[in-house]
Amino acid sequence: MGWIIAIIVGGVAGWLASKVMNRDASMGIMWNVIVGIVGSLIGNLLAGPLLGINTSIQEFSIIGLVVAVVGAVVLLGVVNLVQRGKVR
């Protein structure tokens, strides 16, 4: 059951991050899920030591979703830098 929640939360987080970074037209649902899950891992790596927030991607929480979206935005910002040379 945890993997189903991870995929759903990852998809929502990736979709929200793609809307924030204005990349929604270039990403499909599969990339939204991948970006959301990887973004959640990045967000947990950043939020854990810095803010003392420990979230699990296998359990739904609003804080976990926010951390996943922030991590996904960071990931998309890095991808923009690599692809285009600027963050938009």
C-alpha positions in Angstrom: 0.0 0.0 0.0 2.9 2.4 0.7 4.1 2.2 -2.9 0.7 3.2 -4.2 0.7 6.2 -1.9 4.2 7.1 -3.0 3.2 7.0 -6.7 0.1 9.1 -6.1 1.9 11.7 -3.9 4.9 11.7 -6.3 2.5 12.4 -9.2 0.8 15.2 -7.5 4.1 16.7 -6.3 5.7 16.4 -9.7 2.6 18.0 -11.4 2.6 20.9 -8.9 6.3 21.5 -9.4 5.9 21.4 -13.2 3.2 24.0 -12.9 5.4 26.2 -10.7 8.4 25.9 -13.0 6.3 26.3 -16.2 7.3 22.9 -17.6 3.9 21.3 -17.7 3.7 21.1 -21.5 7.0 19.2 -21.8 6.2 16.5 -19.1 3.9 13.6 -19.2 2.3 11.8 -16.2 5.2 9.3 -16.0 7.8 12.1 -15.7 5.6 13.9 -13.2 5.6 10.8 -11.0 9.4 10.3 -11.4 10.1 14.0 -10.7 7.8 13.9 -7.7 9.4 10.8 -6.1 13.0 12.0 -6.8 12.0 15.5 -5.5 10.6 14.0 -2.4 13.9 12.3 -1.7 15.8 15.5 -2.4 13.3 17.4 -0.2 13.8 14.9 2.7 17.6 15.2 2.3 17.4 19.0 2.6 14.6 19.3 5.2 15.7 16.6 7.5 19.1 18.0 8.7 18.3 21.7 8.1 14.8 21.9 9.6 14.5 18.7 11.6 11.5 17.5 9.5 11.4 13.8 9.0 8.7 12.7 6.5 8.1 9.4 4.8 7.0 9.2 1.2 5.0 6.0 2.1 2.7 7.9 4.4 0.6 10.8 3.3 0.9 14.1 5.1 0.6 17.7 4.0 4.1 18.5 5.3 5.4 15.5 3.3 3.6 16.8 0.2 5.1 20.3 0.6 8.6 18.9 1.1 8.1 16.8 -2.0 7.0 19.8 -4.1 9.9 21.9 -2.9 12.3 19.1 -3.7 10.8 18.6 -7.1 11.0 22.4 -7.8 14.7 22.2 -6.9 15.2 19.2 -9.2 13.4 21.0 -12.1 15.5 24.1 -11.4 18.7 22.1 -11.8 17.4 20.4 -14.9 16.6 23.9 -16.4 20.1 25.1 -15.6 21.6 22.1 -17.3 19.3 22.2 -20.4 19.0 25.9 -21.0 21.6 27.6 -18.9 19.1 29.5 -16.8 16.3 29.0 -14.3 12.9 30.2 -15.5 
